[in-house]
Amino acid sequence: RGHLNDLENIVPFLGIGLLYALSGPELYTALLHFRIFAGVRIAHTFAYLIPLPQPSRGLSWVVGYAVTISMAYKVLKTALYL
């Protein structure tokens, strides 16, 4: 289950992350997005394997999706010149 969940979340991140990297973000911001996503996905995987208390798994999922949405917003903002 943990592996399938990782695939469901990492695949969209890779697509949006590629578009984000091509949109010319600041290096610091891009590194922050990528590092936070990697950290919370690792925490989410440990929460599946170790059975950590529930808020940890849900919180790591929410933070991972927030990072993906933040990158998608930046890509759309750059593409639509908002």
C-alpha positions as CSV (number, residue, x, y, z in Angstrom):
1,R,0.0,0.0,0.0
2,G,2.8,2.4,0.8
3,H,4.5,1.9,-2.5
4,L,1.2,2.4,-4.4
5,N,0.6,5.6,-2.4
6,D,4.0,6.8,-3.3
7,L,3.4,6.2,-6.9
8,E,0.1,8.1,-6.8
9,N,1.8,11.2,-5.3
10,I,5.3,11.1,-6.9
11,V,4.2,10.8,-10.5
12,P,2.2,14.1,-10.5
13,F,5.0,15.8,-8.6
14,L,7.5,14.7,-11.3
15,G,5.5,16.1,-14.1
16,I,4.7,19.4,-12.4
17,G,8.3,19.5,-11.0
18,L,9.7,19.3,-14.6
19,L,7.4,22.1,-15.8
20,Y,8.3,24.1,-12.7
21,A,12.0,23.7,-13.3
22,L,11.5,24.8,-16.9
23,S,9.6,27.9,-15.8
24,G,12.8,29.4,-14.4
25,P,12.2,29.6,-10.7
26,E,14.7,31.0,-8.3
27,L,17.2,28.3,-7.3
28,Y,16.6,28.7,-3.5
29,T,12.8,28.4,-4.0
30,A,13.1,25.4,-6.3
31,L,15.5,23.6,-3.9
32,L,13.1,24.3,-1.0
33,H,10.1,22.9,-2.9
34,F,12.0,19.7,-3.9
35,R,13.6,19.2,-0.4
36,I,10.3,19.6,1.4
37,F,8.5,17.2,-0.9
38,A,11.3,14.6,-0.6
39,G,11.3,14.9,3.2
40,V,7.6,14.6,3.7
41,R,7.3,11.6,1.3
42,I,10.0,9.9,3.3
43,A,8.1,10.7,6.5
44,H,4.9,9.5,4.9
45,T,6.6,6.2,3.9
46,F,7.9,5.7,7.5
47,A,4.4,6.5,8.8
48,Y,3.1,3.6,6.7
49,L,5.8,1.2,7.6
50,I,6.1,1.9,11.4
51,P,2.4,2.8,12.0
52,L,3.1,6.2,13.4
53,P,0.1,8.1,15.0
54,Q,-2.4,9.2,12.4
55,P,-1.7,13.0,12.3
56,S,1.8,12.4,11.1
57,R,0.7,10.5,7.9
58,G,-2.1,12.9,7.1
59,L,0.1,15.9,7.7
60,S,2.9,14.7,5.6
61,W,0.4,14.0,2.7
62,V,-1.1,17.5,3.0
63,V,2.3,19.2,3.0
64,G,3.4,17.1,-0.1
65,Y,0.3,18.1,-2.0
66,A,0.7,21.7,-0.9
67,V,4.2,21.8,-2.4
68,T,2.9,20.3,-5.6
69,I,0.0,22.8,-5.8
70,S,2.5,25.7,-5.0
71,M,4.6,24.6,-8.0
72,A,1.6,24.2,-10.2
73,Y,0.5,27.7,-9.3
74,K,3.9,29.1,-10.2
75,V,3.9,27.3,-13.6
76,L,0.4,28.6,-14.4
77,K,1.4,32.1,-13.3
78,T,4.4,32.0,-15.5
79,A,2.6,30.5,-18.5
80,L,-0.4,32.9,-18.3
81,Y,1.6,35.9,-17.3
82,L,-0.5,36.6,-14.2
